Amino acid sequence: MAEAVLIDMFSEEVTSHHYCIKQFLDAAMNIVLKKSDATSSIYIMYCQTFGCDNNDARGLFLHAIRSFQGLKKRIELISTAGVAATLYNVKQKLDESNISRVQIILPKSRTCLMKAFIDRLFTQVYTFEYVLLELNYAQPENSSQSSNVEQAITEKQLELVECDIQIFLGTLPARGELTILKSPLIPESLFNHGFTTRCGGVSCIPELSSLNLYSSNIRKDSPAVVAENLRRLSVAVGFSSKSFYLVKVGKAPCSESQWRQ
């Protein structure tokens, strides 16, 4: 079972009217009761600019879930100005609790878009179960899309997703000071990542340096975070991040005859 549940309230169809919010949260909470662990953390994610100020929105959501008293202590409302910032905030909370099994409840129409964000901000260390809700209330007259149809993501939308992530990560404060260590044995024209303090990046995984430059399926640092670290390093040193390559070293044991050769 999922150790945490994310409820996606970013959709305009969901937040357009109070009764829509109530209906969506009722359905989501019933799924939580049936499909999640009794100790699972529940995060309701929404945008600060969905139609009222943050305090009003918080009160509105709390009022909508008032009939689920048994879940209230496990619920946390997370609101930021964008999806990337919200998911990054959630990821930090998951990492603090060492949670990797996550369930996401969202409108069917947002599935592809949400997966695009998840693929860029998380790695395969985490497993996600998507629970799709069909919205039964009427659509706005000017709406050309149905909330109950999974919308394919376009190249333009993917560009916007990546731009949202890059802009947000670029605003994060550095964790430590990025310092370049130099040696008289190495010419000024050469640079190796090993000659930094490995601080000054945005990685916040305890077992990794903040300037981590390597992402893999067995690490929690996402490719997007590593790309931001590399961007900051390239700016500090003065090289193109596109021309940076990590040297891979084979660790397979060699036989005595191979050493002699």
Secondary structure, DSSP 8 states (H G I E B T S, - for coil): -EEEEEEE---HHHHSSHHHHHHHHHHHHHHHHHHEEEEEEEEEEEETTSSS-HHHHHHHHHHHTTT-GGGGGGEEEEEESSHHHHHHHHHHHHHHTT--EEEEEEEGGGHHHHHHHHHHH--TTSEEEEEEE---S---TT--S-TTS-----HHHHHHHHHHHHHHHHHS--BS---B---TTS-TT---GGGB-S-SB----TTS-TT-----TTSSS-HHHHHHHHHHHHHHHT--GGG------------HHHHH-
